[in-house]
Amino acid sequence: MAIVEVTDQNFANNVEAEGTGTVLVDFWAPWCGPCKMLAPILEEVDQEIGDQVKIAKINVDNNPETAGKFGIMSIPTMIVFKDGKMVSKLSGLQPKEQLVEWLKEYA
């Protein structure tokens, strides 16, 4: 499954709606070095377990409402939602293996 770009406007439909399953949301910004390093790692995670977990990215600069709602203080921050509810939050650059292990808990 491809990684989807979400916004303040479509966040609820893509992430918080009933039946969305497990969604990993990456809060990022174009100027953030670790965010740029995380992008290819998320692509690999998507290839490995994208059938179990949907991955979405949200640019905090363009979507301050959603970032504020979830108290995003540093980026990259990743939040796992399961059936529309926030279940786990992780900040900072993570290796692929660690992300896959983390996500498998909720998939």
Residue pairs with C-beta under 8 A, 6 or more apart in sequence:
1 46
1 50
1 51
1 54
1 55
2 46
3 42
3 43
3 46
3 55
3 56
3 57
4 14
4 54
4 55
4 56
4 57
5 56
5 57
5 58
5 59
6 14
6 15
6 25
6 56
6 57
6 58
6 63
6 66
7 58
7 62
7 63
7 66
8 63
8 64
8 65
8 66
11 58
11 63
11 66
14 20
14 23
14 56
15 23
15 25
15 56
15 81
15 84
16 81
16 84
17 84
18 83
18 84
19 83
20 54
20 81
20 83
20 84
21 53
21 54
21 82
21 83
22 52
22 53
22 54
22 80
22 81
22 82
22 103
22 106
22 107
23 53
23 54
23 55
23 56
23 80
23 81
23 82
24 42
24 45
24 53
24 54
24 55
24 56
24 78
24 79
24 80
24 81
24 103
25 56
25 57
25 58
25 78
25 79
25 80
25 81
26 35
26 38
26 42
26 55
26 56
26 57
26 58
26 76
26 77
26 78
27 58
27 60
27 67
27 70
27 72
27 75
27 76
27 77
27 78
27 79
28 35
28 38
28 39
28 57
28 58
28 59
28 60
28 75
28 76
29 35
29 59
29 60
29 61
29 75
30 59
30 61
31 61
32 75
32 76
34 75
34 76
34 92
34 93
35 75
35 76
37 93
38 76
38 93
38 94
41 93
41 94
41 95
41 96
41 99
42 55
42 57
42 99
44 96
45 53
45 55
45 96
45 99
45 100
45 103
46 55
48 96
48 100
49 100
49 103
49 104
49 107
52 103
52 104
52 107
53 80
53 103
53 106
53 107
58 66
58 67
60 67
60 72
60 75
70 79
70 86
70 89
74 91
74 92
75 91
76 91
76 92
76 93
77 89
77 90
77 91
77 92
78 89
78 90
78 91
78 94
78 99
79 86
79 88
79 89
79 90
80 86
80 87
80 88
80 89
80 102
80 103
80 106
81 87
82 106
87 106
88 102
88 105
88 106
90 102
94 102
